[in-house]
Every structure is written in structure tokens, then in C-alpha cells.
Amino acid sequence: MKTNFLLLAILLLFGACDNSMQVEDIEMTSTILPEPKSVMNHGKTVVLTEDSRLYSENGELYLLFGLFSAEVKKLTGLELKSTVRANDQADLIFAIDSSMAIGAYSIEVGHPTQVKGGSHQALVMAKTTLLQLLTRDGEQLKLPMVSITDHSDVGYRGLLVDLARQWHSIETVKKLVDLAAFYKINYLQLHFTDYQSYTLPSAAFPKLSTPDRHYSVDELKDLNYYAELRGVTIIPEIDVPGHSSPFVKMYPEIFAIQDTASNPWIINMGNEAAYQALDQIIGEALEVFKNSPYFHIGGDEAIFNKVMEDPKVQAYMENQGLDKDVHELYRHFLVRMNEIVKKHGKQMCVWEGFGPEGKIEIPKDILVFEFETNRYLPHELVKDGYTVVNTSWKPLYVVNQKKWEPQTIYQWNMWRWENWWDQAPSFEPIQVDKSDLVIGAQMCAWEQKEEVEIPSLRQRLPAFVERIWNTKEKISFEEWKKRIEVQDVKLSKLIDDTRQDSLLEGHNFTKDMLK
């Protein structure tokens, strides 16, 4: 972070510091979500006043202090300030501890309160735990005197939001970032492109951007910074070779097959110009989302009708020595896209769109988001050495009238795949043996209008997170319900949004509504 921003943050937050922490006896019941690995209650409360101060030896953490102070004010109406004086003058001391695991943090509420984390992101999560603990009593802020050590059981905790099918304002996406951060989600996948619209900007191919349904570079850079400060990493998705109507419509000379009338949905995988263009487009996106380790290319549900009749496809396959099988061309496409994404320094993500059969080997260094279980079963993916994120259609899809209530989500576990459709292999749930190759899971909100997102996710998402933060159940669903009642009130204040939905499972549903 640039020095001038850091100095500005310090000057804005600087204040005189008189250690003012008081201690009171109190009985305390934990309301933290997700449940930490260890919480020890000391039966007392620490009282903070307007003279209490935040401190760190690490100057970059003062930007985090600014966020923390703003969130405390939203929740309580009172404000915590910072000091740059010696730490023995401070009441809450934050430090990055290189001896801790990157995703681990500890909180020792006392006189003073010590907050340590193995990384900046770990301290962001510790900050969130403090928000969940904090209460207001008159003109005072109170923290229960507790000792907490915590980390997630998994490294990938994701939420997907579909921006291509239903336009969302940046303001709504920021609220979703706040929701994700409040429950310690660390990845937000944004589905930017699909049949309905192309919502990214492009200097190289400006006609791609759907009028009145795309974001500017400045908006996306601001969104990315907003998310990064809150410990949430945005994963951009450009869905190819299927779900690609905007490419075909706006630049047919590059992306269309010859018989566009019969198949206007797929990119021409036999046109070298299409690969060169995708290289440029992915590069543009990653100039915005530089901090993401991943780039998602979609890769599923490609419609191959009339592809093999295209002259460019025929010539390309002969030149590449490919068998005259469109599925081999598709597998070749995934390999080339992986090379492009790696060239930009990222790891490629795909939906479960390829199967185990085929002469061209799909690289093992990609990340497979297993959702439908129709092409490559999850236990087979793991057996064959692929790294997997569980995006089980049931109960992790949140789609308009088809979504599952929190209790159903709570009964799921990270090595379980299930599908509502009686023709899917996982209609009878598939339970996979625990494996380090399953690195986490993701809840996916598809096709929903922006006004529906917060109400439908605000209680389903934390039910999901509890089951991956702690892959072995630590608290009962009944206990979870008590805690969500407390934390959901705080969330409403943080995002200035009280809307709820019925939380009932939907029944009016057909398969083609979904991805």
C-alpha cells in the first residue's frame, strides 16, 4: 500500500491515548459464527470508552483499523480511535505473528487486548470476531473477557454471484462482500459473462460489453480494493467456450462457427484468432483483479451442434493432429486455456464440464468446481488426482424459488454431493472419503435479481460456512439458530438492510432454470 495513503490513515485516526480499559464480572454466552476452534470464557467483561485506542507496530494495519472503527460505529454509534504511540498505551493491540499459520488468529481479551494473526487476512477475520462479540451499554463498549484461538478447517470458502443473467449494482455487490466477510468467506466468484450479457469492460474488444449492463474499470478496481480490505478475494469468471453468445454476436469473424444460426452459443475452438483474443481479454480482467490467485473460465455445458462442420475447425484439428471428435477439440481447448491462464500467473478454475474419457489429458494443476456430477463423479476426480471445490447442486445452489432451508444446508458435509434431479448420479447422495484434494466448498447464487440476493443468502450462507469452517460439527443446529438471531441483527446494521426471505425450500422449479 502506498505510503501517502498510510500516512493519511494514521493522521485521520491519530488521537491522544489514555489507557482506559475497565473490567467487570459478567456471565457470557458465545454468539460467534462460525464457532471458533477454542473459546475460553473468563467470566468478566472488558469495558472500552471513548479514550480507548487501537495500536500496531505494523503501519499497514492502520487501514484495517479505519475499517474496524467505521464498522464499530455502524453497529454501536460509538467510535474506537487509533494511536501511533508505544503499545503499552493502547487497549487493543494487533500484530502479525509469522510463527502462526497464515489463516490462524488468536484473541486474548484483557488489559490490554492482544489480537494476533498469521497474516493480514487472519487479522481481518479476528476483527470480525471482535465485531461479533462487541456490545454497547450506554456510552460504553463491552467485550467479554475470552481467550480465542481459531482457524478454518479448509482454505477455500466461497460464494458465487451471477452478474451476467441479472444485473447487480456495485452497491449491491459491496453489500454481498460485507455479508461474505462477516461470516469469514474468503473468495467471491463473480460470474461476469453468459448468454444474457457481458458485464466486463474491454479496451481491446469494446463491443463485447453489453450496453447499460457492464461495469467500468474504475468501478471494478474500487470493488476489488473494497473486497481485499475486508479479506475477500474476487475470482473473475469469463465463461467459455459455451455460454458465449456475446462473443459470437459482437465479433463473429473471431468467435463464431460458420453455422451461427444453428449454434450461436459457442466460441469457435478451431480459430487461432479466438485464442489470441481470449488471451487479451483474460489479461485485461487480471489487470483489475491482480490479487486473485485464480481465474475461472467456466468450461461447462458447451453445445457442440455444427462445430465439426466448420471449415476452420476442420483445418485446425488436422493441423493439431486431433482425432475427428469434437470432444477431443473441447479437451484441447481446456488445455490451451490453461496455458493462457498460467501465462498470466494464475491457476485456472473450471466447472465440471469434462469427463474421464478422452485421449487428451486434462491437466491436474487446474481447480475443478464439481457441481452436477453428470460428467465426472467427485470420487473419480479425487482418485484421478484433481483438486476439487465442492459446489454440490443440493443444497449449495441458491436459485430464485429453488433453494434449501438452513437446516438442510446444516445437515450437509463437505465430502457429500447431492442433486435434486432424479436422473443425476448424485440423486442418491455421493459421499466421498475425506481428502486433502477437496480444498473447500462454494455456495452459488444463480439467476437471482439483485434485490433477492441479500434476503436469500443472509442466513443460508452462514449455515454453509459453519459446516466448512468446522468440517466436524461443533455446535448443534439449535445452537446455531440462537446465534444467527444475534449476528443477523448486527449484519443488518453493517449493510443497512433488514430484508429477509421465508427460508423455505422452493418447489416451483424446472431444470432449465439452472446453470
N, C-alpha and C positions, 0 to 999 in steps of 0.2 A: 504494500500500500504506500502511496506517495507521502512523503514527509509533510507536505503542506496540509494535506487532509488530516494527518495525525495531529499536527500542532493545533489546527483549528478545533479538532475534537477535544483536545486537552484544555484549551483556553475556555471553550464553552462549558466544560464540565468542572473546571477548577473551582474549588472553594476552600475556605479555611476549615480545618479539621480538628474537632474536639471529640475524643473517643467518648461515646455517649450510650453505649450498649448497656441495657439493664437485663436482669434475669428474674423470671417469675416461675413459681411452681404451677404446673398445669397437667391435666390428663390429655393425651393426644392420640387420635386415631388416624392412621395413614390414609391419605386420599390420592397418593401418587399413581399416575398411569403413564407408561406401563410400570408394573411393580418392580422396584429395584432388586438387585441380587441380594443386598443385605441392608436392613434398616434397624438401627438400634435406637430406641426411644429412651431418653434420659429423664423424662417426666418434668421438664422445665420448658419455659418459653423465653426466647431472647427478644427483647423489645428494642426496636430501632426508632430513632427520632429524626427530625429534620437536620440534625447535626451529624448523623451517621454518614460514613463515606466508604466508597469503593476504591480499591488500590491494586495495582500490579506493577511489578518491576518491568514487565513486558509492555512497551509503549503501544504496540498494535492492539492490545486488548481494550484500550480506551474507546475504540469504535464499538466494541461489544458492550461496554458499559453504557454508551449512549443509547443503544437499543434497549438494554435492560432497564435503564431509567425511564425511557418512554413507555415501555410495557407496564412497569410498576405503576406509573401514573394513570394509564388506561384502566388498570384493574382496581386501583385504590383511590385515585385522586391525589395521592401524596407522591413525593419525589425523592429518590436517592441521588446524591451527587457523588462526585469523584474527587480524589486528591492525588497529587503527584508527590506528596511528602513521604517520609520514611514509613515503612509498612506498620511500625508499631503505633502509628497514629490512626490507623484505619480500622474499620469494623468488619468489612468483608474483603478478603484478600484472595485474588485469583492468580493462579500460576500454572504454567505448562510444565509438567513433570515428565522428562524424557524416559524415566525408568518405568512409566506406566504404559500399558498397551494403548495404541492410537485411539481406540474407541472407548476407553475406560475413563471414569471420573470418580472422584470422591468428594464428599461434603462433610465437614465437621462443624456443625453449628455451635458456636460458643463465643468466647470473649477473647480474641475476635473469631469470626467465622472463616474457616480455611476451605477454599474451593480449588481442587487440583484436577487436571485432566491430561491425558496423553497427547492431546492435540488441541488446536483451536476449536475444531468441531466438537470434541468431547466437552470442552468448557461451555459451548453453546447449549449442549444438552443438560449440563449441570445448571446452567442459568434457567432453563425451562423447568427443571425440578424445583428450583427455588421459587419460581413464579407459582407453581402448583401448591407449594407449602405456605406461601405468604398470605397473611390476612391483615385486615385493618381493624383496629379497635380505637375509636375516637380519632385522635390526631397521632396515633402511633401505628407502626407496622410491627407485626409479630411473626417470628419464625419458631417453630418447635425445635427444641434442642435435640438434635438427632445426629447420628453418625451413619452416613450412607456410603456404600461402595457399589458401583454399578457398571454394567456393560451389557450390550446386546449379545444374544447367542449367535446372531447372524450379521454379516456385513452388509447385505443388501435388503433394504426395507423401502419398498417403492409404492408410488401412486402414479397411475396414468390418467391423463385428462385429454379428451378428444376435442381438439380445437378446429378440426377440419370439417366435421359434419355439422357442428353447431358453433357459431361464432361466440367467443367469450371476450369481454373487455379485459384490458390489462389489469384493471382494478379488481375484477373477479379472480383472475389468476393469482394476483398477490394475496387475496384472502385465502385461496387454496394453499399457497405457500405457508401462510401463517398457521392454517389448520395442520398441515403436514409437520411443521416444525414443533407445534405444541405437543404432538404425540410422538416426536422423535423419528419421523420418516426422514430418510436421508437422500432419497432420489425421487425426482419428479419427472416422469417421462411425458413429453408433450407431443401428441400426435398432430403434427402440423399439416400433413397433406393427405388427401384422399380423393375419391370421386367428386365430392361436393365442392371442394375448394383447396387452394394452395395458399396458405396463410403466411408464408415466409417472404421476406423481400429478396430480390436478386438483382444485382447490378449487371451481371453477365447475361441474364435471361429475364428481363423485366416484365415480359408479357405473362410469365408464369403466375405472378401474384394476382389473385382474384380481386377485382375491384371492390372496395369497401369491406373486404373480409381478410385483410392482411395487416401485419404489424410492420412498423418501421425498424430500421437497425437500432436507432436510439432507444425506442421502446423496449426492444429485446435486451439490449445491453443493460438498461436500467433494471429490467426484470431479473436478469441473471445476477446482477450485483445484489439486488434485494434478497434473492434466494440464498446466495452464497453467504451473506452476512448472518442469515438465520440457520446456517448449517444444512441447507438443502441444495443438492446439485441437480441442475436441469440436464436431462438427456434429450436432445433433439431427435425426432424421428421424421425421416422422409421416406414414404412407403413406396418401394419399387421391388420387382418390376410390375406387379399388379397394383390395383387401386390407384392407377396413374393417369386418369383421364385428363387432368390439366396439362400434363406434359404433351400428350398426344394431340390435344385440341389446339394448343397455342404454338407448338413447334413441331408440326407433323413431319417436316423434312428431316428432323433429327430423331424423333422418338416413335413415329407411327410405323406400323407394318403396312404393307401395300393395301390390304383389305380392311381399311379402318372402319368401314360401315359395319362389317361383321364383328369386329373386335376393336372398339375404341378405348379399351381399358388397360392395355398392356404396353409397356415400353418395348421397342424393337431390340431384342437382345443380340441381334446379328448385325447391328450397325455400330461400327467403331466410333462414329461421331457421338453416339449416345453415351458411351463410356467416358469419353473425354469431357462431355458436358456435365455428367454426373460428378466427375472429379472436381470440376469448377464449383458446382452447386454445393457439394459437401464442404469444400474448402471455405466457401462464403459463410455457411452456417457455423462452422467451427471457429471462425474468426470472432463470432459473437459468444459462443459457449466454450470458451477456451479451457475452462477449468474442468469440464466433464471428461472423465476417462473413457466414456462410451459414446458411440454413435449408432443409432438404431436405423436399419434400412427396411424394416417391415419384412418383406420377403415371403409373405404367405398369400394364399388364395389367388394366385396368378391364373388367369383364364387363357388357355393356350389355343383357342379356336383360331384357325387360319394362319397361325405363326409359321408353320413349316412350309406354307405355300409362298412365303415372301422371298423374292429373289435375293435380297441382301442376306437373309438368314441362311439360305441355301449355300451361297458363296462363302459366307463366314464360317459355317460349320465344316465345309470342305477344307478351307484354309487352315482351320484349327485342328483338323483331324478328328472331329467329333462324330460319333455314331449318329445316324439319321433318326434321332429320338429327341423330341422336344424336351423331355425331362433331363436329358444329358446337357442340353443347352442351358436349361434353367440352373442346373448344378454348376455348370461352368460360370454362369453369371454370378452366382453367390461367391465363387472363388475369386473372381475378378473384383467384385465389390469389396471383399475382404482385403485384397491387396491395396485398393484405393484408400480404404479407411485406415489401414495400418500406415500407409504413407503419410497420412495426416496425424499420426501419433496417437491414434485411438483404437480401442477394441470394438469390433463390430458386434452388434446385437441383432438377432433375427427372431421373428415368431416361428413357431413350429410349422414350417412350410415344406420341408424336405423329409424324405423317408430314408430308411436304412438301405434300400436298394439303389443301385446305380454304380456305374464304373468310375465316375469322377468322385473322388473322396472330398467330402465337406470338411474343411479344416477344424481341428479340435480347439483352436485358440479363439473361436467365436463364443458368444454367450447366447444360449437358446432359451427363449421365453416359451415354455411349454403350456399351452392353454387348452387345445381342443382334444388332444390325444387321438386324432384320426390318422396321422401320418407316421409319427414316430413316438412310440409309447415311452413314458418317462423312465421306467426302469431299464428300457433298452438304451435310451440316451445315456444314462448314467453308466450302464455296463460298458458301453462303447467309448466312454471317456469324455463325454461332452459336459461342459459346465452349464448348469441349469438354474433358471429362476422359475419358481412355481407361480403361474398365473392361472390356476385352475378355474375353469369356466364357472363351476359352482364350488364355493359360494363367493368367489372373489370378483365376479363381474357385477357391476352396478349399472343397470341399463333401464332407465325410464321405469316402466311398470314391472320389469323383471329384476328383482334384487332381493337378497336374502336378509332376514332379520338378524340383529346382532347375536342372538343366541345360537342360530345356525352357524354363523361365522365362528363363534367361540368354540364350537364343537369340532371344527376343522383342525388339522395339524399340517405342518409344512411339508410332510412327505406323502400327502394324500392328494390325489386328483379325482375329480368327480365331474360329471356332466349331466345336465337336466335332460338331454336329448336321448331317447331310448335306442337310437342307432349308434351311439358313440361307444367305443370300448370301455370308457370310464363311467358309463351309466351305472354299472356296478363298480363302486369306487376302487381305484388302484392305489394300494398302499405300498410305497417304496421303502426299502431299508434305508436307515439313516446313512447319509453320505456327505462328505465334505464338498462333493461336486454340486450339491444343491446349496447354493450360496445365499438363498433368501427367497423372498416372495414379493408379489406386487398385486395390489388391488387396482382394478381397471374400470374407470368410469367412461362408458362409451355412449355416444349419440345424445347425450343429455343437454338440454338448454342450460345456459349459464345460471338462470335463476333456480334451477333444480339441484345444482351441484352441492352447494353447502348443506342444504337440508338433508340430502340423501347420504352424504358422506360423514357428517359430523359425529355420528355415533357408530356407524359401521366401521369407519377407518380405525378408531382406537380399539375396537374389539379385535380387528385383524392384527393390529400392531402388538397387542398383548400376547397373541399366540405365536409371534415370531421373535419378539424381544426375549420372551421366555418360552422356548420350544417345549419345555416340560411345564405343565400348568402349575402356577404358584398360588393363584387365588381363584376362588370359585366364581362362576358367572354371577351369582347373587351378590358377592362382594364387589365384583366389577361394576354392577349396576348402581350400587351405592356410591361408588367413586365417580362414575361418569356424571351423576347428577350434580356433583360439586364442580367438577372440572368443566362441564359443558357451560355452566354459568360464567366461568372465567373466560372461556373461549368466546362467548357472545360479546363480552366487553372488549376483548382484544381485536375482534374483527368487526365490531359494531353490526352484528347480525344475529337475530334471535330465531330465525326461521327454522322450523323442524318439519319432518315428514312423519308419516304414520308408523314407519319402521316395520310395516307388514310386508310379507313376501308377496310379490306380484304373481298374477295368474294369467293376465291377458297378454299373450306372448306368442310370437312365431319365430322360427329360427333365423329367417332372413332379416330380422331386426338387428341382429348382432353382427359383429365382425367375423 
